[in-house]
Amino acid sequence: MSHRYFVLTGGPGAGKSSLIAALARSGHHHMPEAGRAIIRAQQAIGGDALPWRDRAAFAELMLSWDMRSHAEAMSRPGPVLFDRGIPDVVGYLRLCGLPAPAHVLCAAMRCRYHRRVFLAPYWPKIFTQDAERRQDPAEAEATCQMMARTYAALGYEIVPLPRASIAERTAFVAHHIAAAMRED
């Protein structure tokens, strides 16, 4: 099952969501990113589980969201793309200087993805901030590096995305997924 789950990770503003949207338009199944949805929901209800208020609570909500997405993907045929995965929660906590609790590490080990994980590198040319993405360029680059280290430490192989157009990135990812599905 996890051999058909493909993660796109990296720092904020590196084009992951735009790439997944393009891949979805070409027929690939996908699971949305937790972070932005949680931020919008918490802001709508005046909640504190936000990265600038209570990072630990924000991480717990991301973990729940990502575990639900992992389970829900079983009902989708063929390869499924994930806009971040459970290991991103581990990386996020470490980036914030917070410990990754045992249950978070357990989830990262039990809910696996394909061994090859796509990494969108920090790309100054396309990086922007907005109401939900408040990180500065230095934090975006540090996030990318932390995600690469976290996934590698969990036994994943990092496949860096090229700094190229969405069409070129889409072809790159689609090619790698097709090759991986033939191998498995």
Secondary structure, 3 states (H helix, E strand, C coil): CHHHEEEEEECCCCCHHHHHHHHHHCCCEEECCHHHHHHHHHHHHCCCCCCCCCHHHHHHHHHHHHHHHHHHHHHCCCCEEEECCHHHHHHHHHHCCCCCCHHHHHHHHHCCCCCEEEEECCCCCCCCCCCCCCCCHHHHHHHHHHHHHHHHHCCCEEEECCCCCHHHHHHHHHHHHHHHHHHC
